[in-house]
Amino acid sequence: MKSQATQKSALQFVLVLGGVSLFADITYEGARSITGPFLAVLGASGTVVGIVAGFGEFVGYGLRLVSGYVSDRTGYYWGITLVGYGLTLAAIPLLALAGRWEVAAALLIAERMGKAIRTPVRDAMLSHATNQIGRGWGFGLHEAMDQIGALLGPLVVAAVLYLEGSYRTSFGLLAVPALMAFSLLLAARSVHPTPEQFEVKVPVLQGTGFRQVFWIYLAAVCLIAAGYADFPLIAYHFKKAAVVPDNMIPMCYAMAMGVDGLAALIFGRLFDRLGLSVLIAAALISSLFAPLVFLGGLSFAVAGMVVWGIGMGAQETVMKAAVVEMVARERRGSAYGMFHMGFGLFWFLGSAVMGWLYDISLPSLVVFSVAIQLAAIPFFLLAARKS
């Protein structure tokens, strides 16, 4: 039963975890904006930078399945979350001390490992609190705060560099939001040691796997991921085709992140009222980004980044919120681990295909992106019917 006091406490928990993500994003998104040039300064080649980035993402998504499974088996949700955040928030400031690219690469991979360890467990804890305030709205609030940090981090680093600071100074300064994030996390654990109490435990039939609807839904999610171009490819096109001036390319990304945060709140509210049908609308809208950014001029490129941001907002809120109703409470950590691993794997595969198509034919890239995203809609419809 939802009392006003419980709802207020749940909202407080979501906001505090949102604050943790805000400061954590300032830390690692700020760092990610300069890690490429920093590795170059340390003597790394372009091949090394590509391998480090690719391997880091592979580790970052692959470990999520393990982390989610372990959290369900042990029940150590807070312990695993603290380890994950601690690893990330320690690795970034330590980059200021790295004297070789090998050391910096190891720290960057450690940061991705930390994100992998904490993400499915944090999402599982959030899911309990969103039971009180609305699944979509709760995940939407968290994503909006997360994106504020994603905006502020690169801006902080840019300001440091503008004031004649070095890369090392930037990494060292990022220790401040890192400490704030970890302090907030400890406070959240102290005030809400058992977030699962926000949700009444409902007896369920025991089974050896997830329900069929989850796998149907995951297939749709993977198709969306495969058809979504990563920003580095979009930025590469903007630069190579001279569609967007160099100084405006980071601003396009910042604008998309702002749209992402706003869309997260809107789609979150709509999901609580309309359910999975919201994802069908989101897929229709987001499928338009590819022709806009890859085939148009400056105006179309800006419009395309707005659409791209809308799609990202839906992916980070509604897609996560929908998982909650498809799996038993005791298996949410594993479910989110599987969700993130599938999403990350198909994002990587789709990005590789689109990168190959870019060198062959831009229209082919656009057709691939649009077609594979639209192919997800029948799976969303089937999942909605079965759930």
KAGI-V318511 format. One record per helix or strand of 2 or more residues. SS is the DSSP state (H for helix, E for strand). FROM is the first residue (numbers start at 0). TO is the last residue. If there is no record, write none. Layout:
ss->SS from->FROM to->TO
ss->SS from->FROM to->TO
This chain:
ss->H from->3 to->31
ss->H from->34 to->40
ss->H from->45 to->73
ss->H from->76 to->96
ss->H from->100 to->132
ss->H from->134 to->161
ss->H from->166 to->172
ss->H from->174 to->190
ss->H from->194 to->197
ss->H from->211 to->225
ss->H from->230 to->239
ss->H from->245 to->273
ss->H from->276 to->285
ss->H from->288 to->294
ss->H from->297 to->325
ss->H from->328 to->359
ss->H from->361 to->373
ss->H from->375 to->385
